[in-house]
Amino acid sequence: NLGAVLRRRLEEIKEKHKSVGDVRSIGLFGAVELVKDREKKTPFNTYEDKMKGNPLMSDKVAKAAMEKGVYLNTWVSHFIIAPRIIINKEDLSLGLDVVDQALDVSDKEVI
């Protein structure tokens, strides 16, 4: 079950990265919340930052992933993981490995 693989890997990513506040998934649709303070659940950015055009941490992480061929849909303080519906376990794992590596960008800026 690839949905179970996604959920398990997201939980592992949450445990590994101090900039991940929470992860959620249902089937092959997941979300990763980015925080600069996990204990207080303080996001890196706010809607005001987006409205002002300030650089968003979610965009920085997505850029790092995109440089390795994995595209992420970003919002203010989280990004979405939504692989193509027809995917095998190896490709899903490869994409999540890239996400895992890209999160080093946000880990460097945690309080």
C-alpha positions as CSV (number, residue, x, y, z in Angstrom):
1,N,0.0,0.0,0.0
2,L,1.8,3.2,-1.2
3,G,-0.4,5.4,1.0
4,A,1.1,3.6,4.0
5,V,4.6,4.0,2.6
6,L,4.0,7.7,2.3
7,R,2.6,8.1,5.8
8,R,5.5,6.1,7.3
9,R,8.2,8.1,5.5
10,L,6.5,11.4,6.4
11,E,6.6,10.4,10.1
12,E,10.3,9.5,9.7
13,I,11.0,12.8,8.1
14,K,9.2,14.6,10.9
15,E,11.3,12.8,13.5
16,K,14.5,13.6,11.6
17,H,14.0,17.3,10.8
18,K,13.7,19.8,13.6
19,S,12.0,22.3,11.1
20,V,9.0,20.0,10.5
21,G,6.2,20.8,12.9
22,D,3.8,18.2,11.7
23,V,3.0,16.0,8.7
24,R,-0.4,14.7,7.5
25,S,-1.4,12.4,4.8
26,I,-4.4,10.5,3.3
27,G,-3.7,8.1,0.5
28,L,-1.1,9.5,-1.8
29,F,-1.7,13.1,-0.7
30,G,0.5,14.6,2.1
31,A,1.5,17.8,3.7
32,V,4.6,18.9,5.6
33,E,4.3,21.9,8.0
34,L,7.5,24.0,8.5
35,V,8.2,25.7,11.8
36,K,11.1,27.7,13.1
37,D,10.3,26.5,16.7
38,R,8.8,23.1,17.0
39,E,7.9,23.4,20.7
40,K,5.9,26.6,20.2
41,K,4.8,25.6,16.6
42,T,6.0,29.0,15.3
43,P,5.8,29.0,11.5
44,F,8.7,30.5,9.5
45,N,6.3,32.7,7.6
46,T,2.8,34.3,7.9
47,Y,0.2,35.3,5.4
48,E,1.5,38.9,5.8
49,D,4.9,37.7,4.6
50,K,3.3,36.3,1.5
51,M,1.3,39.4,0.8
52,K,4.4,41.6,1.1
53,G,6.3,39.2,-1.2
54,N,8.8,38.2,1.4
55,P,10.8,35.0,0.7
56,L,9.0,32.0,2.1
57,M,10.8,29.1,3.7
58,S,8.4,26.7,1.9
59,D,9.6,28.1,-1.4
60,K,13.2,27.7,-0.4
61,V,12.7,24.1,0.4
62,A,10.7,23.6,-2.8
63,K,13.5,25.2,-4.8
64,A,16.0,22.7,-3.3
65,A,13.7,19.8,-4.2
66,M,13.0,21.2,-7.7
67,E,16.7,21.4,-8.4
68,K,16.7,17.6,-8.1
69,G,13.5,17.1,-10.2
70,V,10.9,16.9,-7.5
71,Y,8.2,19.5,-7.7
72,L,6.3,20.6,-4.5
73,N,3.2,22.8,-4.3
74,T,3.9,25.4,-1.6
75,W,1.7,27.5,0.7
76,V,2.7,29.9,3.4
77,S,4.1,27.6,6.0
78,H,3.7,24.1,4.4
79,F,4.1,22.2,1.2
80,I,2.1,19.5,-0.4
81,I,3.3,16.1,-1.6
82,A,1.0,14.7,-4.3
83,P,2.8,12.2,-6.6
84,R,1.3,11.0,-9.8
85,I,-1.4,8.4,-9.2
86,I,0.5,5.8,-11.2
87,I,3.7,5.5,-9.3
88,N,5.8,2.6,-8.0
89,K,7.4,2.3,-4.5
90,E,10.9,3.0,-5.8
91,D,9.9,6.3,-7.5
92,L,7.9,7.3,-4.4
93,S,10.9,6.5,-2.2
94,L,13.2,8.4,-4.5
95,G,11.0,11.5,-4.4
96,L,10.7,11.4,-0.6
97,D,14.5,11.0,-0.4
98,V,14.8,14.3,-2.3
99,V,12.3,16.0,0.1
100,D,14.2,14.7,3.0
101,Q,17.4,16.2,1.7
102,A,15.7,19.5,0.8
103,L,14.5,20.0,4.4
104,D,18.1,20.6,5.4
105,V,17.5,24.1,4.0
106,S,14.9,24.8,6.7
107,D,16.7,22.9,9.4
108,K,19.6,25.4,9.1
109,E,17.3,28.3,10.1
110,V,15.5,26.8,13.1
111,I,15.7,28.8,16.3
